[in-house]
């Protein structure tokens, strides 16, 4: 299975929906809650995030490509393809 990384904010409603969706599907993922990091880590992670999503919006999911926002249909297709 491909590695899945979710860039999130702890207070973001769409981020919470995305995490619940992945959890309900039993999908393992690495979670980076940017607003809970110290300032130095936030800077580094934000720089990394901007490579994937120049708008730096949340949630941003990286599977094989970037998925911005909560898009369950697109996530399902990408995750299922990654797990084959």
Secondary structure, DSSP 8 states (H G I E B T S, - for coil): ----EEEE-TT-HHHHHHHHHHHHTT---EEEEGGGS-HHHHHHHHHHHHHH-TT--S-EEESSSEEES--HHHHHHHHHHHT-
